[in-house]
């Protein structure tokens, strides 16, 4: 996973990550690994659970976010 402007971080099996509300980030599996994504979050006053960003291409995923 990677937070915008931060280094790429490897999440080990059983690992967990916390993102602050509004913190831009991406995550995914390596080509030779599987990943399960479980999210627990609160909704805002309007009932919105999350603001999803644009999907990232395979080429972009290999690069660091600026």
PyMOL Python script that loads the backbone (N, CA, C, O; Angstrom):
from pymol import cmd

cmd.read_pdbstr("""\
ATOM      1  N   UNK A   1       0.837  -1.159   0.000  1.00  0.00           N
ATOM      2  CA  UNK A   1       0.000   0.000   0.000  1.00  0.00           C
ATOM      3  C   UNK A   1       0.881   1.220   0.000  1.00  0.00           C
ATOM      4  O   UNK A   1       2.077   1.140   0.279  1.00  0.00           O
ATOM      5  N   UNK A   2       0.284   2.350  -0.315  1.00  0.00           N
ATOM      6  CA  UNK A   2       1.041   3.593  -0.349  1.00  0.00           C
ATOM      7  C   UNK A   2       0.119   4.768  -0.064  1.00  0.00           C
ATOM      8  O   UNK A   2      -0.963   4.879  -0.639  1.00  0.00           O
ATOM      9  N   UNK A   3       0.556   5.630   0.818  1.00  0.00           N
ATOM     10  CA  UNK A   3      -0.129   6.880   1.089  1.00  0.00           C
ATOM     11  C   UNK A   3       0.444   7.927   0.134  1.00  0.00           C
ATOM     12  O   UNK A   3       1.633   7.890  -0.183  1.00  0.00           O
ATOM     13  N   UNK A   4      -0.389   8.854  -0.321  1.00  0.00           N
ATOM     14  CA  UNK A   4       0.113   9.872  -1.258  1.00  0.00           C
ATOM     15  C   UNK A   4       1.325  10.572  -0.654  1.00  0.00           C
ATOM     16  O   UNK A   4       1.285  11.065   0.473  1.00  0.00           O
ATOM     17  N   UNK A   5       2.421  10.601  -1.446  1.00  0.00           N
ATOM     18  CA  UNK A   5       3.653  11.247  -1.012  1.00  0.00           C
ATOM     19  C   UNK A   5       4.545  10.385  -0.146  1.00  0.00           C
ATOM     20  O   UNK A   5       5.641  10.806   0.223  1.00  0.00           O
ATOM     21  N   UNK A   6       4.086   9.165   0.192  1.00  0.00           N
ATOM     22  CA  UNK A   6       4.859   8.291   1.062  1.00  0.00           C
ATOM     23  C   UNK A   6       5.495   7.140   0.306  1.00  0.00           C
ATOM     24  O   UNK A   6       5.260   6.959  -0.889  1.00  0.00           O
ATOM     25  N   UNK A   7       6.300   6.367   1.013  1.00  0.00           N
ATOM     26  CA  UNK A   7       6.937   5.209   0.378  1.00  0.00           C
ATOM     27  C   UNK A   7       5.948   4.055   0.208  1.00  0.00           C
ATOM     28  O   UNK A   7       4.906   4.023   0.863  1.00  0.00           O
ATOM     29  N   UNK A   8       6.273   3.122  -0.661  1.00  0.00           N
ATOM     30  CA  UNK A   8       5.476   1.899  -0.812  1.00  0.00           C
ATOM     31  C   UNK A   8       5.723   1.044   0.423  1.00  0.00           C
ATOM     32  O   UNK A   8       6.873   0.842   0.810  1.00  0.00           O
ATOM     33  N   UNK A   9       4.673   0.541   1.041  1.00  0.00           N
ATOM     34  CA  UNK A   9       4.772  -0.282   2.246  1.00  0.00           C
ATOM     35  C   UNK A   9       4.193  -1.663   1.965  1.00  0.00           C
ATOM     36  O   UNK A   9       3.117  -1.775   1.378  1.00  0.00           O
ATOM     37  N   UNK A  10       4.891  -2.705   2.373  1.00  0.00           N
ATOM     38  CA  UNK A  10       4.423  -4.077   2.192  1.00  0.00           C
ATOM     39  C   UNK A  10       3.584  -4.462   3.407  1.00  0.00           C
ATOM     40  O   UNK A  10       3.990  -4.244   4.548  1.00  0.00           O
ATOM     41  N   UNK A  11       2.425  -5.031   3.152  1.00  0.00           N
ATOM     42  CA  UNK A  11       1.551  -5.518   4.220  1.00  0.00           C
ATOM     43  C   UNK A  11       1.700  -7.032   4.254  1.00  0.00           C
ATOM     44  O   UNK A  11       1.476  -7.697   3.243  1.00  0.00           O
ATOM     45  N   UNK A  12       2.073  -7.579   5.393  1.00  0.00           N
ATOM     46  CA  UNK A  12       2.264  -9.022   5.542  1.00  0.00           C
ATOM     47  C   UNK A  12       0.934  -9.710   5.804  1.00  0.00           C
ATOM     48  O   UNK A  12      -0.027  -9.057   6.211  1.00  0.00           O
ATOM     49  N   UNK A  13       0.861 -11.025   5.577  1.00  0.00           N
ATOM     50  CA  UNK A  13      -0.370 -11.765   5.869  1.00  0.00           C
ATOM     51  C   UNK A  13      -0.833 -11.484   7.305  1.00  0.00           C
ATOM     52  O   UNK A  13      -0.049 -11.544   8.253  1.00  0.00           O
ATOM     53  N   UNK A  14      -2.112 -11.179   7.433  1.00  0.00           N
ATOM     54  CA  UNK A  14      -2.682 -10.872   8.741  1.00  0.00           C
ATOM     55  C   UNK A  14      -2.472  -9.427   9.161  1.00  0.00           C
ATOM     56  O   UNK A  14      -2.964  -9.000  10.206  1.00  0.00           O
ATOM     57  N   UNK A  15      -1.743  -8.676   8.347  1.00  0.00           N
ATOM     58  CA  UNK A  15      -1.466  -7.280   8.682  1.00  0.00           C
ATOM     59  C   UNK A  15      -2.695  -6.416   8.527  1.00  0.00           C
ATOM     60  O   UNK A  15      -3.659  -6.796   7.862  1.00  0.00           O
ATOM     61  N   UNK A  16      -2.654  -5.250   9.145  1.00  0.00           N
ATOM     62  CA  UNK A  16      -3.758  -4.314   9.004  1.00  0.00           C
ATOM     63  C   UNK A  16      -3.194  -2.910   8.884  1.00  0.00           C
ATOM     64  O   UNK A  16      -2.079  -2.628   9.322  1.00  0.00           O
ATOM     65  N   UNK A  17      -3.982  -2.047   8.289  1.00  0.00           N
ATOM     66  CA  UNK A  17      -3.560  -0.685   8.002  1.00  0.00           C
ATOM     67  C   UNK A  17      -4.683   0.247   8.405  1.00  0.00           C
ATOM     68  O   UNK A  17      -5.858  -0.093   8.263  1.00  0.00           O
ATOM     69  N   UNK A  18      -4.334   1.420   8.908  1.00  0.00           N
ATOM     70  CA  UNK A  18      -5.324   2.444   9.241  1.00  0.00           C
ATOM     71  C   UNK A  18      -5.033   3.681   8.411  1.00  0.00           C
ATOM     72  O   UNK A  18      -3.892   4.138   8.346  1.00  0.00           O
ATOM     73  N   UNK A  19      -6.065   4.222   7.778  1.00  0.00           N
ATOM     74  CA  UNK A  19      -5.949   5.469   7.028  1.00  0.00           C
ATOM     75  C   UNK A  19      -6.848   6.502   7.682  1.00  0.00           C
ATOM     76  O   UNK A  19      -7.979   6.203   8.065  1.00  0.00           O
ATOM     77  N   UNK A  20      -6.341   7.710   7.804  1.00  0.00           N
ATOM     78  CA  UNK A  20      -7.141   8.816   8.333  1.00  0.00           C
ATOM     79  C   UNK A  20      -8.238   9.162   7.323  1.00  0.00           C
ATOM     80  O   UNK A  20      -8.057   8.951   6.124  1.00  0.00           O
ATOM     81  N   UNK A  21      -9.364   9.687   7.791  1.00  0.00           N
ATOM     82  CA  UNK A  21     -10.394  10.137   6.852  1.00  0.00           C
ATOM     83  C   UNK A  21      -9.801  11.140   5.865  1.00  0.00           C
ATOM     84  O   UNK A  21      -9.108  12.077   6.262  1.00  0.00           O
ATOM     85  N   UNK A  22     -10.076  10.939   4.586  1.00  0.00           N
ATOM     86  CA  UNK A  22      -9.588  11.820   3.553  1.00  0.00           C
ATOM     87  C   UNK A  22      -8.151  11.572   3.113  1.00  0.00           C
ATOM     88  O   UNK A  22      -7.657  12.247   2.210  1.00  0.00           O
ATOM     89  N   UNK A  23      -7.472  10.611   3.741  1.00  0.00           N
ATOM     90  CA  UNK A  23      -6.090  10.314   3.375  1.00  0.00           C
ATOM     91  C   UNK A  23      -6.065   9.519   2.069  1.00  0.00           C
ATOM     92  O   UNK A  23      -6.603   8.414   2.002  1.00  0.00           O
ATOM     93  N   UNK A  24      -5.446  10.078   1.040  1.00  0.00           N
ATOM     94  CA  UNK A  24      -5.408   9.427  -0.266  1.00  0.00           C
ATOM     95  C   UNK A  24      -4.374   8.305  -0.249  1.00  0.00           C
ATOM     96  O   UNK A  24      -3.243   8.501   0.198  1.00  0.00           O
ATOM     97  N   UNK A  25      -4.768   7.125  -0.740  1.00  0.00           N
ATOM     98  CA  UNK A  25      -3.896   5.957  -0.702  1.00  0.00           C
ATOM     99  C   UNK A  25      -4.317   4.962  -1.779  1.00  0.00           C
ATOM    100  O   UNK A  25      -5.389   5.086  -2.372  1.00  0.00           O
ATOM    101  N   UNK A  26      -3.463   3.981  -2.020  1.00  0.00           N
ATOM    102  CA  UNK A  26      -3.819   2.879  -2.902  1.00  0.00           C
ATOM    103  C   UNK A  26      -3.271   1.589  -2.308  1.00  0.00           C
ATOM    104  O   UNK A  26      -2.362   1.597  -1.479  1.00  0.00           O
ATOM    105  N   UNK A  27      -3.850   0.484  -2.754  1.00  0.00           N
ATOM    106  CA  UNK A  27      -3.414  -0.824  -2.261  1.00  0.00           C
ATOM    107  C   UNK A  27      -3.792  -1.883  -3.273  1.00  0.00           C
ATOM    108  O   UNK A  27      -4.730  -1.711  -4.051  1.00  0.00           O
ATOM    109  N   UNK A  28      -3.061  -2.970  -3.256  1.00  0.00           N
ATOM    110  CA  UNK A  28      -3.327  -4.069  -4.173  1.00  0.00           C
ATOM    111  C   UNK A  28      -2.322  -5.180  -3.948  1.00  0.00           C
ATOM    112  O   UNK A  28      -1.416  -5.052  -3.124  1.00  0.00           O
ATOM    113  N   UNK A  29      -2.481  -6.248  -4.666  1.00  0.00           N
ATOM    114  CA  UNK A  29      -1.615  -7.415  -4.512  1.00  0.00           C
ATOM    115  C   UNK A  29      -0.485  -7.391  -5.529  1.00  0.00           C
ATOM    116  O   UNK A  29      -0.606  -6.785  -6.594  1.00  0.00           O
ATOM    117  N   UNK A  30       0.607  -8.051  -5.195  1.00  0.00           N
ATOM    118  CA  UNK A  30       1.689  -8.258  -6.153  1.00  0.00           C
ATOM    119  C   UNK A  30       1.215  -9.263  -7.201  1.00  0.00           C
ATOM    120  O   UNK A  30       0.227  -9.965  -6.985  1.00  0.00           O
ATOM    121  N   UNK A  31       1.908  -9.335  -8.322  1.00  0.00           N
ATOM    122  CA  UNK A  31       1.484 -10.237  -9.406  1.00  0.00           C
ATOM    123  C   UNK A  31       1.403 -11.695  -8.966  1.00  0.00           C
ATOM    124  O   UNK A  31       0.593 -12.450  -9.505  1.00  0.00           O
ATOM    125  N   UNK A  32       2.221 -12.108  -8.004  1.00  0.00           N
ATOM    126  CA  UNK A  32       2.249 -13.516  -7.577  1.00  0.00           C
ATOM    127  C   UNK A  32       1.585 -13.721  -6.212  1.00  0.00           C
ATOM    128  O   UNK A  32       1.868 -14.706  -5.530  1.00  0.00           O
ATOM    129  N   UNK A  33       0.718 -12.814  -5.816  1.00  0.00           N
ATOM    130  CA  UNK A  33       0.050 -12.909  -4.514  1.00  0.00           C
ATOM    131  C   UNK A  33      -1.440 -12.612  -4.648  1.00  0.00           C
ATOM    132  O   UNK A  33      -1.874 -11.964  -5.600  1.00  0.00           O
ATOM    133  N   UNK A  34      -2.202 -13.088  -3.692  1.00  0.00           N
ATOM    134  CA  UNK A  34      -3.622 -12.757  -3.594  1.00  0.00           C
ATOM    135  C   UNK A  34      -3.794 -11.745  -2.474  1.00  0.00           C
ATOM    136  O   UNK A  34      -2.957 -11.646  -1.577  1.00  0.00           O
ATOM    137  N   UNK A  35      -4.876 -11.004  -2.533  1.00  0.00           N
ATOM    138  CA  UNK A  35      -5.158 -10.035  -1.481  1.00  0.00           C
ATOM    139  C   UNK A  35      -6.648 -10.014  -1.202  1.00  0.00           C
ATOM    140  O   UNK A  35      -7.459 -10.007  -2.127  1.00  0.00           O
ATOM    141  N   UNK A  36      -7.006 -10.003   0.062  1.00  0.00           N
ATOM    142  CA  UNK A  36      -8.390  -9.807   0.474  1.00  0.00           C
ATOM    143  C   UNK A  36      -8.464  -8.440   1.121  1.00  0.00           C
ATOM    144  O   UNK A  36      -7.627  -8.094   1.955  1.00  0.00           O
ATOM    145  N   UNK A  37      -9.459  -7.667   0.741  1.00  0.00           N
ATOM    146  CA  UNK A  37      -9.608  -6.298   1.231  1.00  0.00           C
ATOM    147  C   UNK A  37     -10.874  -6.226   2.068  1.00  0.00           C
ATOM    148  O   UNK A  37     -11.977  -6.391   1.547  1.00  0.00           O
ATOM    149  N   UNK A  38     -10.722  -5.983   3.345  1.00  0.00           N
ATOM    150  CA  UNK A  38     -11.855  -5.834   4.261  1.00  0.00           C
ATOM    151  C   UNK A  38     -11.802  -4.430   4.820  1.00  0.00           C
ATOM    152  O   UNK A  38     -10.783  -4.020   5.375  1.00  0.00           O
ATOM    153  N   UNK A  39     -12.877  -3.693   4.683  1.00  0.00           N
ATOM    154  CA  UNK A  39     -12.901  -2.303   5.135  1.00  0.00           C
ATOM    155  C   UNK A  39     -13.962  -2.107   6.196  1.00  0.00           C
ATOM    156  O   UNK A  39     -15.091  -2.577   6.059  1.00  0.00           O
ATOM    157  N   UNK A  40     -13.592  -1.412   7.249  1.00  0.00           N
ATOM    158  CA  UNK A  40     -14.550  -0.993   8.263  1.00  0.00           C
ATOM    159  C   UNK A  40     -14.448   0.523   8.340  1.00  0.00           C
ATOM    160  O   UNK A  40     -13.361   1.064   8.546  1.00  0.00           O
ATOM    161  N   UNK A  41     -15.574   1.213   8.175  1.00  0.00           N
ATOM    162  CA  UNK A  41     -15.548   2.658   8.175  1.00  0.00           C
ATOM    163  C   UNK A  41     -16.854   3.222   8.681  1.00  0.00           C
ATOM    164  O   UNK A  41     -17.871   2.532   8.750  1.00  0.00           O
ATOM    165  N   UNK A  42     -16.802   4.488   9.032  1.00  0.00           N
ATOM    166  CA  UNK A  42     -17.997   5.194   9.476  1.00  0.00           C
ATOM    167  C   UNK A  42     -18.529   6.030   8.318  1.00  0.00           C
ATOM    168  O   UNK A  42     -17.776   6.395   7.415  1.00  0.00           O
ATOM    169  N   UNK A  43     -19.807   6.329   8.342  1.00  0.00           N
ATOM    170  CA  UNK A  43     -20.387   7.195   7.325  1.00  0.00           C
ATOM    171  C   UNK A  43     -20.396   8.629   7.835  1.00  0.00           C
ATOM    172  O   UNK A  43     -20.393   8.869   9.042  1.00  0.00           O
ATOM    173  N   UNK A  44     -20.407   9.589   6.896  1.00  0.00           N
ATOM    174  CA  UNK A  44     -20.458  10.989   7.303  1.00  0.00           C
ATOM    175  C   UNK A  44     -21.912  11.405   7.536  1.00  0.00           C
ATOM    176  O   UNK A  44     -22.817  10.574   7.460  1.00  0.00           O
ATOM    177  N   UNK A  45     -22.130  12.672   7.814  1.00  0.00           N
ATOM    178  CA  UNK A  45     -23.472  13.174   8.128  1.00  0.00           C
ATOM    179  C   UNK A  45     -24.461  12.973   6.979  1.00  0.00           C
ATOM    180  O   UNK A  45     -25.668  12.880   7.204  1.00  0.00           O
ATOM    181  N   UNK A  46     -23.944  12.907   5.745  1.00  0.00           N
ATOM    182  CA  UNK A  46     -24.809  12.698   4.579  1.00  0.00           C
ATOM    183  C   UNK A  46     -24.979  11.225   4.228  1.00  0.00           C
ATOM    184  O   UNK A  46     -25.677  10.904   3.266  1.00  0.00           O
ATOM    185  N   UNK A  47     -24.357  10.322   4.985  1.00  0.00           N
ATOM    186  CA  UNK A  47     -24.475   8.896   4.734  1.00  0.00           C
ATOM    187  C   UNK A  47     -23.453   8.342   3.762  1.00  0.00           C
ATOM    188  O   UNK A  47     -23.567   7.189   3.344  1.00  0.00           O
ATOM    189  N   UNK A  48     -22.448   9.142   3.388  1.00  0.00           N
ATOM    190  CA  UNK A  48     -21.400   8.678   2.479  1.00  0.00           C
ATOM    191  C   UNK A  48     -20.375   7.859   3.243  1.00  0.00           C
ATOM    192  O   UNK A  48     -19.844   8.312   4.257  1.00  0.00           O
ATOM    193  N   UNK A  49     -20.097   6.665   2.764  1.00  0.00           N
ATOM    194  CA  UNK A  49     -19.145   5.781   3.442  1.00  0.00           C
ATOM    195  C   UNK A  49     -17.710   6.036   3.010  1.00  0.00           C
ATOM    196  O   UNK A  49     -16.797   5.895   3.824  1.00  0.00           O
ATOM    197  N   UNK A  50     -17.485   6.405   1.759  1.00  0.00           N
ATOM    198  CA  UNK A  50     -16.128   6.594   1.259  1.00  0.00           C
ATOM    199  C   UNK A  50     -16.174   7.421  -0.014  1.00  0.00           C
ATOM    200  O   UNK A  50     -17.189   7.456  -0.710  1.00  0.00           O
ATOM    201  N   UNK A  51     -15.083   8.077  -0.307  1.00  0.00           N
ATOM    202  CA  UNK A  51     -14.913   8.761  -1.583  1.00  0.00           C
ATOM    203  C   UNK A  51     -13.859   7.984  -2.344  1.00  0.00           C
ATOM    204  O   UNK A  51     -12.682   8.003  -1.982  1.00  0.00           O
ATOM    205  N   UNK A  52     -14.279   7.300  -3.399  1.00  0.00           N
ATOM    206  CA  UNK A  52     -13.360   6.454  -4.149  1.00  0.00           C
ATOM    207  C   UNK A  52     -12.648   7.275  -5.196  1.00  0.00           C
ATOM    208  O   UNK A  52     -13.276   8.061  -5.905  1.00  0.00           O
ATOM    209  N   UNK A  53     -11.346   7.105  -5.302  1.00  0.00           N
ATOM    210  CA  UNK A  53     -10.549   7.784  -6.316  1.00  0.00           C
ATOM    211  C   UNK A  53     -10.609   7.036  -7.624  1.00  0.00           C
ATOM    212  O   UNK A  53     -11.321   6.040  -7.755  1.00  0.00           O
ATOM    213  N   UNK A  54      -9.859   7.521  -8.589  1.00  0.00           N
ATOM    214  CA  UNK A  54      -9.776   6.874  -9.889  1.00  0.00           C
ATOM    215  C   UNK A  54      -9.055   5.536  -9.768  1.00  0.00           C
ATOM    216  O   UNK A  54      -8.163   5.381  -8.934  1.00  0.00           O
ATOM    217  N   UNK A  55      -9.439   4.571 -10.599  1.00  0.00           N
ATOM    218  CA  UNK A  55      -8.733   3.295 -10.622  1.00  0.00           C
ATOM    219  C   UNK A  55      -7.323   3.525 -11.142  1.00  0.00           C
ATOM    220  O   UNK A  55      -7.095   4.412 -11.964  1.00  0.00           O
ATOM    221  N   UNK A  56      -6.394   2.738 -10.671  1.00  0.00           N
ATOM    222  CA  UNK A  56      -4.988   2.864 -11.024  1.00  0.00           C
ATOM    223  C   UNK A  56      -4.637   1.761 -12.015  1.00  0.00           C
ATOM    224  O   UNK A  56      -5.029   0.611 -11.815  1.00  0.00           O
ATOM    225  N   UNK A  57      -3.908   2.087 -13.077  1.00  0.00           N
ATOM    226  CA  UNK A  57      -3.496   1.083 -14.051  1.00  0.00           C
ATOM    227  C   UNK A  57      -2.351   0.256 -13.473  1.00  0.00           C
ATOM    228  O   UNK A  57      -1.747   0.634 -12.469  1.00  0.00           O
ATOM    229  N   UNK A  58      -2.054  -0.884 -14.117  1.00  0.00           N
ATOM    230  CA  UNK A  58      -0.923  -1.703 -13.668  1.00  0.00           C
ATOM    231  C   UNK A  58       0.376  -0.917 -13.746  1.00  0.00           C
ATOM    232  O   UNK A  58       1.227  -1.041 -12.865  1.00  0.00           O
ATOM    233  N   UNK A  59       0.541  -0.110 -14.788  1.00  0.00           N
ATOM    234  CA  UNK A  59       1.764   0.697 -14.932  1.00  0.00           C
ATOM    235  C   UNK A  59       1.864   1.727 -13.811  1.00  0.00           C
ATOM    236  O   UNK A  59       2.938   1.920 -13.241  1.00  0.00           O
ATOM    237  N   UNK A  60       0.755   2.388 -13.491  1.00  0.00           N
ATOM    238  CA  UNK A  60       0.758   3.385 -12.421  1.00  0.00           C
ATOM    239  C   UNK A  60       1.012   2.733 -11.057  1.00  0.00           C
ATOM    240  O   UNK A  60       1.680   3.316 -10.204  1.00  0.00           O
ATOM    241  N   UNK A  61       0.483   1.537 -10.857  1.00  0.00           N
ATOM    242  CA  UNK A  61       0.637   0.865  -9.567  1.00  0.00           C
ATOM    243  C   UNK A  61       2.101   0.586  -9.266  1.00  0.00           C
ATOM    244  O   UNK A  61       2.496   0.542  -8.101  1.00  0.00           O
ATOM    245  N   UNK A  62       2.910   0.396 -10.302  1.00  0.00           N
ATOM    246  CA  UNK A  62       4.336   0.140 -10.114  1.00  0.00           C
ATOM    247  C   UNK A  62       5.139   1.388  -9.799  1.00  0.00           C
ATOM    248  O   UNK A  62       6.321   1.294  -9.468  1.00  0.00           O
ATOM    249  N   UNK A  63       4.515   2.557  -9.897  1.00  0.00           N
ATOM    250  CA  UNK A  63       5.197   3.817  -9.636  1.00  0.00           C
ATOM    251  C   UNK A  63       4.773   4.361  -8.268  1.00  0.00           C
ATOM    252  O   UNK A  63       3.708   4.015  -7.756  1.00  0.00           O
ATOM    253  N   UNK A  64       5.609   5.206  -7.691  1.00  0.00           N
ATOM    254  CA  UNK A  64       5.221   5.855  -6.439  1.00  0.00           C
ATOM    255  C   UNK A  64       4.274   6.999  -6.735  1.00  0.00           C
ATOM    256  O   UNK A  64       4.379   7.664  -7.766  1.00  0.00           O
ATOM    257  N   UNK A  65       3.346   7.220  -5.811  1.00  0.00           N
ATOM    258  CA  UNK A  65       2.451   8.392  -5.921  1.00  0.00           C
ATOM    259  C   UNK A  65       3.246   9.645  -5.584  1.00  0.00           C
ATOM    260  O   UNK A  65       4.078   9.628  -4.676  1.00  0.00           O
ATOM    261  N   UNK A  66       2.999  10.721  -6.302  1.00  0.00           N
ATOM    262  CA  UNK A  66       3.688  11.979  -6.013  1.00  0.00           C
ATOM    263  C   UNK A  66       3.042  12.765  -4.914  1.00  0.00           C
ATOM    264  O   UNK A  66       3.518  13.846  -4.566  1.00  0.00           O
TER     265      UNK A  66
END
""", "prot")
cmd.dss("prot")
cmd.show_as("cartoon", "prot")
cmd.util.cbc("prot")
cmd.orient("prot")
